[in-house]
Amino acid sequence: MKISNIILSWDFVIAIILTLVTALILPSYLELEFSKSFYSTGITVLSIVFSIFFAALAIIMASSDNDFIEFLEENGDFTALLDTFKITLVMLFVSLIYSIVLYVITDYKLTTIKCEPVKQHKTYFLIFEFLFCYSLLATGLSVKDTIIFSNLRARYLSKKSKTNNDKE
């Protein structure tokens, strides 16, 4: 999959737009408590979505027979589906790790520096927002691809059983 395909995809464009709008609205520095609550929510959501998405990928890989994969691969559809899943899974993982790191740093600053109000530059938050939004939107589009994959598989199996019944 080409980088241009990723950058021109709906999930990437929408995540960029949301991040840019947020960048215009937010002040340059954010209170740590504010940021920490978003990072915590991000960790929770991303860890759940990551584990479910990983399980869904395993089910798709296990449920396909060789004939169906060959049928899809005639036009490169199976490879494209796997590339989409791979990119989405990597982005979910990167987003999750980034959220955890920011949460730990933010919590550390909150607990160790108590005498003065400590703030965080909005760049960290905006990177988090982009990764979070992109990951969730990419997951949604991958789920849509999975539904299309399932419909194609059902049609394929129907035609295959009809062909087998006609042979008998």
N, C-alpha and C positions, 0 to 999 in steps of 0.2 A: 504494500500500500504506500502510495506517495504521500510526502509531507503536505503537498498542496491539497490533496483530498481531505486531509485532516483539518487543515486551516480553513478550507472553504466549506466545511460541514456545518450543519445547523447548530449542533451542540456547541461547537467551538465559537461560532459567531455570537450566539446568544449569551454564552458565558463571558465573552469579551465585552459585549454591550452592557450587561449587568455590572460587571466590574468597573467599567468606565463611568457609568452613572453613579455608582457608589463612591468612586474616587472624587467625583465632583461634589458630592453631598457631605462626605466626612471631613472633619477637621484634619489637619496634618498629623496631630498626635492624639492617640486614643487612650482612655483610661484602661488600665490592665484588667480590672474586674469585667468591664464590658467585653473585651477581647477574649478573656478566659471563658466566659459563658458560651461564646460562639465556638471556640475550639473544643470545649467539652461536648457540645451538641454535635459538632462535626465528627468527633471520635466515635460517638455512639452510633450515629446514622451510618457513617462509612464502614464501620466494622460489621454492622448487620448486613448492609448491602453487599459488601465484599464477600462475606461468607456465603450468602444466598446466591450471588452471581457465580461464584466459583463452583458451587454445587450444581447450578443450572448448566454450566459449561460441561461439567463431568457427565451429566445426564445426556446432553446432546451428543457428546462423543461416544457414549456407550450405546445409545439407541439407534445409531445409524448402521445399516448394513452396507456391505461393499458395493452392491449394485446401485443403491441410491446415491452413495457418495460419487461413484463414477458418473451417474446421470447428472448430478449437480456440477461436477467438475468439468463437464463438456464446455461450459461457458465461463468457467472459473468462479462460479458462485460459491462453492464450498470453501475455497481458499479465501475469498473475500469475506465470508461469514466468520471464518476463524481469525482472520486479521482484525476484524472489527472487535471480536471478543477479546483478543489478545491486547489490543490497545486500551480497551475499556478496563480490563483487569489490571493492567499496569498503572493506568491513571488512578484507579480506585486505591491501589496499594500506595502509590506515591502520595496521594491526598491524605490517606490515613497516617502514614509516617510523618508527613509534614504537620498534620494536626497534632499528633502526639508530641512532637518536638516543640512546637509553639506552646502547647499547653504546659509542658514541663518547665520551659524557660519562663513563661509568664507566671506560673505558680511560684517558682523559685524567687523571682523578683518580688512578688507580693509578700512572701513570707520573710525574706531576708532584709529588704529595704523598707523600714517602717516609718522612718522619721520624715520623709518627704514624699509627696505624691509622685509616683513613677509612671511614666507614660511610655507608650510604644508607638513608633512611627507607623502610619497607616499602610505603608508598603507591605509589611508582613501580613496584615489583615487582608489586603487586596489580593495578594498571591493565594492566601488560603481561600478566599471567596471564589477566585477563578477556578482553582483546582476542584473545590467542592462542587460548584455549579457544573463545570464541565463533566466531572465524573458522574454526577447524577443524571444529567441530560444524556450522556453517552450510554449510560445503563438503560435509560428509557428507550432509546433508539435501538439498542441491542435486543431488548425484550421484544420490540416490534419486529425485528429481524427474526427472532426465534419463533414468533407466531407465524410469520410467513414461511419459515423453514418447516414448521409443523404442518401447515396447510399443504405445502408441496409434497411433504412426505406422505400425508394421507392420500393425496391424489395419485402419487406414484404407486403406493401400495394397492390402491383400488384398481388402477390399470393393470398392475402386475397380477393381482388375483383374477381379474377378468380374463387376462391372457392365459393364465394357467387353467382356468375353467373351460375356455374355448378349446384348449389343446386336448382336454380329456374327453 
